[in-house]
């Protein structure tokens, strides 16, 4: 644990992530440890699953299954080859298709990449509307 967290107890509340469901206000949140160091993917109810940084893995597939909106990193293209600890745009699209997602939002977009190529690759695999995340973007989630 970083020293700053233990030397300033009046400034920080330290909590440790754990797999499984937890209540956050009225929301049920589940975490799954994914393949990228200390990263955890997050699911909020049945509406939103955020992949965090990860390569494709069973824990992510299980967490995303049946989720409406998949917010997934797209750190490169399939042509870049498997990316250790990261999803390609194609991986993100295939995750959305496997999970039954109704919307795929690509994030973790790098400035030097062609975002149109990332979008096209993900959309060709997802089977659902696919968009690029951008600063200030808002998505209304509903259970209907």
HELIX and SHEET records of a PDB file:
HELIX    1   1 UNK A    3  UNK A    7  1                                   5    
HELIX    2   2 UNK A   58  UNK A   64  1                                   7    
HELIX    3   3 UNK A   78  UNK A   80  5                                   3    
HELIX    4   4 UNK A   89  UNK A   99  1                                  11    
HELIX    5   5 UNK A  115  UNK A  126  1                                  12    
SHEET    1   A 7 UNK A  20  UNK A  24  0                                        
SHEET    2   A 7 UNK A  27  UNK A  33 -1                                        
SHEET    3   A 7 UNK A  40  UNK A  44 -1                                        
SHEET    4   A 7 UNK A  48  UNK A  50 -1                                        
SHEET    5   A 7 UNK A  69  UNK A  73  1                                        
SHEET    6   A 7 UNK A 103  UNK A 107  1                                        
SHEET    7   A 7 UNK A 129  UNK A 132  1                                        
END                                                                             
